[in-house]
Amino acid sequence: ILIIVTLLLELFLFDKSLSSNSLSIIIFGIFLYFFESIPKNFSDYRQMVLYFFALYITLFPLSTIIIQIFTGTVGDESGDLFRDEIVHLFLGKPLINFLNVLGYNFWSEGDTIFYTNIQEGVVSSVSISKGCSGLDSIIIFYCAFFSYIMVEYKVFDNMSVFLLLIGTFLCYFANLLRMAMIILSGHYYGSEALDWSHAN
């Protein structure tokens, strides 16, 4: 039912192309179809994957659809009205503050970061997508964390809260460090190095 409904919604309501959200729901449907065929000695793993997918398709596609419904952008290719604000708040501003503390004179405006390109002797800029903000990584971490807790511990206690907070901080800081290294590669070695660093 998930597979058929997703395909029908994409065909008649949305933009007629399979997005990553649609594909995740279809993969979840395939997983559910084969769920009982997975050997019993893998029961913990299949439960974790089941919970992970359930959380994943709830937090990603459904949240996107709800935002599109409330903003009147259902079916639009880019219905994200808050992209600049999200990127600036969660990545642009903290990234610039982090680099300034390290002694670099970079700045940002919205989703754009400005840095000095030493190779060319000019000020260059790079636009950052919402995917670079680290929010997607944190949501994936939450899906994995809660699916593990539900299967292995079955209780959400103080230690779980502590580990969740530590994990959230580490996910966020790792992404901040990753983006700082990408910007610094552009600063020292030029735009091609920045592109290569981002791709790899």
N, C-alpha and C positions, 0 to 999 in steps of 0.2 A: 504494500500500500504506500509506504514512504517513497519508494522508487517511482511508482506510477504518478502519485500526486505531485512530486517534485518536478517530473518531466512535463506534466500538464500545466503546472503553474509557470514554468519557464516558457513554455510554448505560447500560452494564452494570456498571461498576466504580466510577466517580467520581460526581460530584453531578448529572449529567444537564444541566449548563449549560456552554456554551463559555466557558472562562476565557481570559485573554490568552495563557497558555501553550499551550492547545489551538489557539487561532487562529494562533499563530506556527508551530506544526507544520503546520497545514493550508496556510498561505501558503507554507511551505517546500516542501510537496508539490506545490503548483501551480507554483511556480518550477521545481522539478525536471522536471515534466511538459513545460514549455515551454523548458527549458534549451537543447536542441539547435536550437530555432527562432530563438534570438537570433543576429543576424548576427555573423560571425567578426571583423569589425573592432571589435566590443565585447568581445572575448575576455577582456581583462584585467578589465574591469568585471564581467562575468558570473562570472569566477573569484572576484573579491573578494566579490561578493554570495553566492556559493555557500559560501565559507569563513565569511563573517559569519553566515549562517543556521545553518550546521553548529555553529559555536561557540555561537551564541545559544540554539539548542534544546538543546544539551548543558548549558550553564551555568544556564539558567533552569528550564525544565520538568522536566528529569530530576533536577536537584538538589532541587527541590520534592517530586517523587515519592519520591525516596530518603529524604528527611527524614520524609515522611508514613509510609512503610513502617516505618522504624525507630522512630517514635513511636506507631505504631498508630492514626494518624488519617486513613487513606486514605478518601476520600469525604466527609470533614468539610469544611464551608465554611471554617472557620478552624483549620487544623491547625498554625499557627505557634506553638509553645510558647515560643519564645525571643524573641518580639517585644519585650517590655519591656527585656530585657537588651541586645539588639542596638541598639535605639534609644538607650538610655541610654549605652552604651559608645561608639557611633560618632557620635552627634549631640548628645544631651542634655548630657552632661558637657563635651565640647569647646565646644559653643555657649555654655553658661553661663560657662565659663572665658574665652572670647573676649569676651563681653559684660561680664564683670566687669573684665577688663583695660581695657576702654574706659570704665569708671567706672560701670556700671549694677549695681544690686543685685537681680539676678534669681536664681532657683534652680530646680532640677529634682528630680523624684522619678520614677524609672522613665521612662515615655514622656510624662510631663507636665511642661511648663515653666510656671513661675509668674512673672508680671511685674506691675508696677504700671500700671494703666490710668489715666493722668492725666485723661482726659476725664470719667471717672465717679468718680474718687477711690477706687478699690477695687483689691484684688489680683485679677487675672484669671488664668486658666490656659488652656492649649491643649494638647491631646493630639496627639502626633506619630505618624504611621504609619511602618512600616518603610520604605515607599517614599521617605520624606523623608530617610532616613539618608544617602543618596548612594551606597549600595552598588549599586543598580540602574544608576545613571549610570556608575559605575566599570566595572561588568561590560560595559555597552554599549561603553564606550571600549575595553576590552580586546578585545572582539570585532572592532571596527573596526580597531584598531591591528594585531592579529595577522593579520587578513585582508589588510591593506595590505602588511605586511612579507613575508608568504608569497608574494604575487604580484609585488611590485616588487623586493624584495631577495633573497628566497629564502635568507637567512642571518640568524641572530639573533646579532649581535655586541655589543661593548661600547657602541657608540653607540645600538643598539636598546634595550639595558637602561637606559641613561641617559635616553632619550626616554620610555620606559615609566614610569620613576620620576617624571620631571618631569610627565608627563601625568596620572599618578595623583594627585600632589600638587595640581595645578591643578584637576582635577575635584572633589576633595574640598574644597579651599579655596573654590572657586566656590559649592559647595552650602552650605558653612558661612556664607559671606557672604550668600547668598540667604536662608537661614533667619534670620540676624541682622536683615536688613532687614525681614522679615515680622514678627518679634517687636517690633522697634522701631516699626513702623507701628501695632501694637496698643498699645504703650506710650504713644505720643504722640497718636494719633488715635482710639483705641478699637477695639472688637472688630470692627465692620463694616469698618474700614480693614484690619484684619488679614486678615479673610476675603477681601476684595477683592484684597489683595496676594498672598495665597496662590493665589487662582484665576487671577491674571494673571501 
